[in-house]
């Protein structure tokens, strides 16, 4: 744990990750957390979501909670007003990098999906893998080929490309991306299946220098507050930039050690028990 944290009386906003934090292992929100969020809002503390999902995969959760705040999606690459559904900020893949990235992925051979215009685009190769991406977006569109950058004009900016394949395919794509576009793009790799279950791996490529930490900076500016006045909760490695920048941060009980080390505090609640939002709000002195 980092240690530290600001004066509890100074906290003026609450930001939470979704999967594994707000949503439990069963895909639902614990009643205790729903009550905590509604009480925070009643007390004038805005609660907002910061997630790897697209907005189309986030909207229903915000509506369920009655939130009308900006939500940061695709790890900070897309920020949307959940009350009006209006886009507030976006960091698309640079056009000069998109075409060569598509050629690179075509050469290395993984199945590719595009996050563009708040829709998830896939082709015939991607059909079998849609269940793995279902939580990221509820709005999917089949196209002839995803690896066609000319399809996506400026009105459908590509926020991210996701590649799924073998560990070797993903490692090759990741290395080539770093070699050719390390200053324009960033990529994160992750395992979707254990080796004995097929060993499916994934990679998400987004614009460089955008993450949940920069999303937190945007939210602070939006609310007219400082980062020290924000409480943040998360459970995974993509939450680390957010946890490191927030004035008071909490890692869920099941979080990896690297995530726990980035946070000020570790919660007793986890994705199985639920209650992490309520516990964080209480320990931060907000409830």
C-alpha positions in Angstrom: 0.0 0.0 0.0 1.1 3.6 -0.7 -0.1 4.9 2.6 -1.3 8.5 3.0 -4.5 10.0 1.9 -6.0 13.4 2.3 -8.2 14.9 5.0 -11.5 12.9 4.8 -13.5 16.2 5.0 -11.8 17.2 1.7 -13.1 14.4 -0.5 -15.5 15.7 -3.0 -15.9 12.9 -5.7 -16.0 9.1 -5.7 -14.8 7.1 -8.8 -15.1 3.4 -9.1 -14.1 0.7 -11.6 -16.9 -1.6 -12.8 -15.9 -5.3 -13.3 -14.6 -6.9 -10.1 -15.2 -3.7 -8.1 -18.7 -2.4 -8.5 -19.9 -5.6 -10.1 -19.3 -8.8 -8.2 -18.3 -12.2 -9.5 -22.0 -12.9 -10.2 -22.3 -9.8 -12.4 -24.5 -8.0 -10.0 -24.2 -5.0 -7.6 -24.4 -5.7 -3.9 -27.4 -4.0 -2.3 -25.1 -2.4 0.2 -23.1 -0.7 -2.6 -26.3 0.5 -4.3 -27.4 2.1 -1.0 -23.9 3.7 -0.5 -23.9 5.2 -4.0 -27.3 6.7 -3.6 -26.4 8.1 -0.2 -23.2 9.7 -1.6 -25.2 11.3 -4.4 -27.8 12.5 -1.9 -25.0 14.1 0.1 -23.7 15.9 -3.0 -20.7 13.6 -3.6 -20.8 12.8 -7.3 -20.2 9.1 -8.1 -18.8 8.2 -11.5 -17.5 5.1 -13.3 -14.1 4.5 -14.8 -14.0 1.3 -16.8 -12.4 -0.6 -19.6 -15.8 -1.2 -21.1 -17.2 0.9 -24.0 -20.0 3.3 -23.2 -22.6 1.0 -24.7 -21.5 -1.6 -22.1 -21.6 0.9 -19.3 -24.8 2.8 -20.0 -27.2 0.3 -18.4 -25.2 0.2 -15.2 -25.2 4.0 -14.9 -28.9 4.0 -15.5 -29.6 1.3 -13.0 -27.8 3.4 -10.4 -29.5 6.7 -11.5 -26.1 8.3 -12.3 -26.1 11.4 -14.5 -22.3 12.0 -14.3 -19.5 11.7 -16.9 -18.3 8.2 -17.2 -14.8 7.3 -18.4 -14.8 4.3 -20.8 -12.2 2.2 -22.6 -9.7 3.0 -19.9 -10.0 6.8 -20.3 -10.1 6.9 -24.1 -13.8 7.9 -24.3 -15.7 10.0 -21.8 -19.5 10.4 -22.0 -22.2 12.2 -20.1 -24.3 9.4 -18.7 -27.3 11.7 -18.3 -27.4 13.0 -21.9 -25.3 10.3 -23.6 -23.2 13.1 -25.2 -19.5 12.5 -25.9 -17.4 14.8 -23.8 -13.8 13.7 -24.7 -12.2 11.1 -26.9 -8.7 9.9 -27.7 -8.9 7.9 -30.9 -6.1 5.9 -32.5 -4.0 8.3 -34.6 -5.0 7.9 -38.3 -1.4 7.7 -39.4 -0.9 4.7 -37.1 -4.2 2.9 -37.7 -3.5 1.8 -41.3 -0.1 0.3 -40.5 -1.5 -1.3 -37.3 -4.1 -3.0 -39.4 -1.4 -4.3 -41.7 0.7 -5.5 -38.8 -2.2 -7.4 -37.3 -3.1 -8.9 -40.6 0.5 -10.2 -40.9 0.6 -11.6 -37.4 -2.8 -13.3 -37.7 -4.9 -12.7 -34.7 -8.7 -12.1 -34.9 -9.4 -8.4 -34.6 -12.2 -6.2 -33.3 -12.6 -2.5 -33.6 -14.1 -0.2 -30.9 -15.5 2.7 -33.0 -18.4 5.1 -32.6 -19.4 3.3 -29.4 -19.9 0.1 -31.4 -17.9 -3.1 -31.5 -17.1 -4.1 -35.1 -16.3 -7.7 -35.9 -16.1 -9.9 -39.0 -16.7 -13.6 -39.6 -13.5 -14.6 -37.9 -14.6 -12.8 -34.7 -18.1 -14.4 -34.4 -16.9 -17.3 -32.2 -15.2 -14.9 -29.8 -18.1 -12.5 -29.2 -18.9 -14.0 -25.8 -15.5 -12.9 -24.5 -16.2 -9.3 -25.4 -19.9 -9.1 -24.5 -19.4 -7.2 -21.4 -17.4 -4.5 -23.2 -20.3 -3.5 -25.5 -23.9 -4.4 -26.1 -23.8 -2.8 -29.6 -22.0 -5.1 -32.1 -21.9 -4.7 -35.9 -20.6 -7.4 -38.4 -18.5 -6.1 -41.3 -16.8 -7.8 -44.2 -13.4 -7.2 -42.7 -12.3 -5.3 -39.6 -8.8 -4.8 -41.0 -9.9 -2.1 -43.4 -9.0 1.3 -41.9 -10.7 3.1 -44.8 -14.1 1.9 -43.4 -13.7 4.1 -40.4 -13.8 7.8 -41.3 -13.6 10.7 -38.9 -17.2 10.3 -37.9 -16.4 6.8 -36.6 -13.1 7.3 -34.8 -11.5 4.1 -33.7 -10.9 4.3 -29.9 -9.2 0.8 -29.7 -8.4 -2.3 -31.6 -8.6 -5.6 -29.8 -6.8 -8.7 -31.0 -7.5 -12.3 -29.9 -5.2 -15.2 -30.7 -2.6 -17.6 -29.4 0.1 -16.4 -27.0 2.7 -16.4 -29.8 0.4 -14.3 -32.1 -0.3 -11.8 -29.4 3.3 -11.6 -28.4 4.4 -11.0 -32.0 1.8 -8.3 -32.5 2.7 -6.6 -29.3 6.4 -6.5 -30.1 5.8 -5.2 -33.6 3.4 -2.5 -32.3 6.0 -1.3 -29.8 8.7 -1.3 -32.5 6.7 0.7 -35.1 4.3 2.8 -33.0 5.6 2.9 -29.5 5.2 6.7 -29.3 1.7 6.9 -30.8 0.1 3.7 -29.4 0.0 1.7 -26.2 -1.0 -1.9 -25.8 -1.8 -4.3 -23.0 -1.8 -8.1 -23.2 -4.0 -10.4 -21.2 -4.8 -14.1 -20.9 -8.5 -15.1 -21.5 -8.1 -18.8 -21.1 -5.8 -21.1 -19.2 -3.4 -23.2 -21.4 -5.4 -26.4 -20.7 -8.6 -24.6 -21.9 -7.0 -23.4 -25.2 -4.7 -20.7 -24.2 -6.5 -17.7 -25.8 -4.8 -14.4 -25.4 -5.8 -10.8 -26.1 -4.3 -7.4 -26.7 -5.9 -4.0 -26.7 -4.2 -1.2 -28.6 -5.2 2.5 -27.8 -3.7 5.9 -28.2 -0.6 6.5 -26.1 -0.6 8.6 -22.9 -4.3 8.0 -22.1 -5.3 5.8 -19.1 -7.6 5.8 -16.1 -5.2 8.3 -14.5 -5.7 10.9 -17.2 -9.4 10.2 -17.0 -9.2 11.1 -13.3 -7.4 14.3 -14.2 -10.2 15.1 -16.7 -12.9 14.4 -14.1 -11.1 16.6 -11.5 -11.1 19.5 -14.0 -14.7 18.9 -14.8 -15.8 19.1 -11.2 -13.4 22.0 -10.4 -11.6 20.0 -7.8 -8.1 18.5 -7.3 -7.0 14.9 -7.6 -6.4 14.9 -3.8 -10.2 15.4 -3.4 -11.1 12.2 -5.2 -11.6 8.7 -3.7 -11.0 5.9 -6.2 -11.6 2.1 -6.0 -10.3 -0.6 -8.4 -9.2 -4.2 -8.6 -7.0 -4.7 -11.7 -3.7 -3.5 -13.3 -5.5 -1.0 -15.6 -6.7 0.7 -12.4 -3.2 1.4 -11.2 -2.8 4.9 -12.8 -6.1 5.9 -11.2 -5.3 4.5 -7.8 -1.9 6.3 -7.9 -3.3 9.7 -8.7 -6.4 9.8 -6.4 -6.2 11.5 -3.1 -7.5 8.3 -1.4 -7.5 5.0 -3.1 -8.7 1.5 -2.3 -7.8 -1.9 -3.9 -10.4 -4.7 -3.7 -9.5 -7.6 -1.6 -8.9 -9.9 -4.5 -6.7 -7.5 -6.4 -3.2 -8.6 -7.5 -0.3 -7.5 -5.3 0.8 -4.8 -7.8 -2.6 -3.2 -7.6 -2.7 -3.4 -3.8 0.8 -1.7 -3.7 -0.5 1.2 -5.8 -3.4 1.9 -3.5 -3.5 3.7 -0.2 -5.7 1.0 1.4 -6.8 -2.6 0.8 -10.5 -3.5 1.3 -11.7 -6.6 3.2 -14.5 -6.8 0.6 -13.8 -8.6 -2.6 -15.7 -9.6 -5.8 -17.3 -12.6 -4.0 -18.6 -10.8 -1.0 -19.4 -7.4 -2.6 -19.6 -4.3 -0.5 -16.4 -2.7 -1.6 -18.0 0.6 -2.6 -19.7 0.9 0.8 -16.6 -0.1 2.7 -14.4 2.4 0.8 -16.9 5.3 1.3 -17.1 4.5 5.0 -13.3 4.2 5.5 -12.8 7.5 3.5 -15.2 9.2 6.0 -17.8 10.0 3.4 -20.6 7.8 5.0 
